[in-house]
């Protein structure tokens, strides 16, 4: 009888006795039961055994049928390779549905036979087993798939494919699990992983046939290394097809292929590589602050990867440290911390994306090993303090590379064939393939670690006694003096030289209270976009006319090179986009902002330079409520400094309560008030 009532009665009895149906006969004894009761129990037991047998046969038969259908379907593709692509495209959903049904039936059958135990359908770890094999074991099981996924179609021409594939196999042998394990520095927070897997769980099967495909958006930020400069060159100069662009060759694109194959294409994994040459974590912070990625990712990223480690130690970063009278170590720590706080500040009622930092810097902007490791050291400290994921490709291969600095498979080419030492930070294809493997290994490791802990977390929901009766039951209603409390659901205080052990707890709790009060007051603002108006040169647009289109809805006509100049115009000095005045005191540009604007923060990227042309350079920035003559906020910034360097400075201003609220119109004005030159390379008017 497979009706719900009969099944429920049997299952209730089994639950009460903590025994399976086929163990119930042993539980009955004539001394304990009268004849009538025993007869009923025997009858129920027989029914339960029949049900158990029927379900086993039913599941086994269904599984066999689905496997046969699937294999037959796939055989068609092998018999008719000409139409393989057409079959895949027209029947992809059918194939995926059959794969899902086979997986589901296999798990149900295993559960039914008590062979293994899986996370329930409601768990963010569905449909993984509760005891997942180690990352090393899964990695080795998937080694063939990983090898194929690391290849890009345009890596080499067909005439070199055989030798190229042999080289890739040799390269993969340099990344055994014990080397990959060295790259694992810190795991992501449990909360961030749970949020990410909840997003993935939108991919569960509905009615065992229809699939609701979900996107997983990954935003990668970095400099020219992450763009893929030099990537198209491999160590044996295999002839190229000529179609391998930097971005197509770089490790983020290879990672997208590897991750897609690891999940059998059941999730649409999209990696957006927004890297720009010559930028560092300061630029990355403003890409986040300004919401500059919203056009390509309107729903926002699920994962943010900071891959600026090489540029954070770049000669430009050293010049910035010098210009601001800071040590390189302090400057790197500050810019990385500022990036972290922006990435993890999601606004009221919103969960931040999962944050990953990748360290790929092995040298040689500095030659002293202690200096080379300053960025790695800063990230190691910050990762523990802010609880984000930190991966170090550099640590995975450091011993191999430093044992032979002439090698070029895993690092940049520092030594020429003639033995001459040179400055080079751009590795070739081997390192990009290796980085893709390292990041994939770490993501797989993070998922396995989180889901293996889910079973432990289920015990903690009540008490460890719930899973092992030998452990005393904890009465959580008891007041236990000076027991550890909950971690506040806000970022810890800014880590500065002034932060002390005596102050950190009170500051953290105070910030949590202020944050809760602010969110209660501004519930309407929780739904607005992060930034009402924002742009960054070379990110929001890569050409002057592209930036002109971005600015036109807010500033009207603004000229570019070759056009009659407006009072402020678009410039592209040394390939860096921005806006500058014509050189007359009083030159002004006005940005008119829409009614749904909310502004509590103003972010500005502005150049400082030197020499006679920049003497006295100064601009005034003002924010007005529409219809008011007096600004609600104003500041002046200088465009000149003493060091003989041209450096872009980043400024952020918190307007506090004196901002623009929901329903108010506003305008933002910039006016040249000193000197003849000034350059702005980014501007953001944001809610948070």
Buried (B, 14 or more C-beta within 10 A) or exposed (E): EEEEEBBEBBBEBBEEEEBEBEEBBEEEEEEEBEEEEBEEBBEBBEBBBEBBEEBEEBBBEBBEEBBEBBEEBEEEBEEEEEEEEEBEEEBEEBBBBBBBBBBBBBBBBBEBEEEEEBBEEEBBBBBBBBEBEEBBEBBEEBEEEBBEBBBBEBBBEEEBEEEBBEBBEEBBEBBEEEBBBBBBBBBBBBBBBBBBBEBBBEBBBEEEEEBEEBBBBBBBBBBBBBBBBBBBBBBEEBEBEEEBBBBBBBBBBBBBBBBBBBEEEBBEBBBBBBBBBBBBBBBBBBBBBBBBBBEEBEEBBBBBBBBBBBBBBBEBBBBBBBBBEBEBBBBBBBBBBBBBBBBBBEBBEEBBBBBBBBBBBBBBBBEEEEBBBBBBEBBBEBBEBBBBBBBBBBBBBBEBBEEEBEBBBBBBBBBEEEEEEEEBBBBBBBBBBBBBBBBBBBBBBBBBBBBBBBBEEBBEEEBBEBEEEEEEEBEEEEEEEEEEEEEBEBBBBEBEEEEEEEEEEEBBEEBBEEBBEBBEEBEEBEEBBBBBBBBBBBBBBEEBEBBBEBBEEBBEEBBBEEBEBBBBBBBBEEEBBBBBBEBEEEBBBBBBBEEEBBBBBBBBBBBBBBEEEBEBBBBBBBBBBEEEEEBBBEBEBBBBBEBEBBBBBBEBBEBEEEBBBBEBBBBBBBBBBBBBBBBBBBBBBBBB
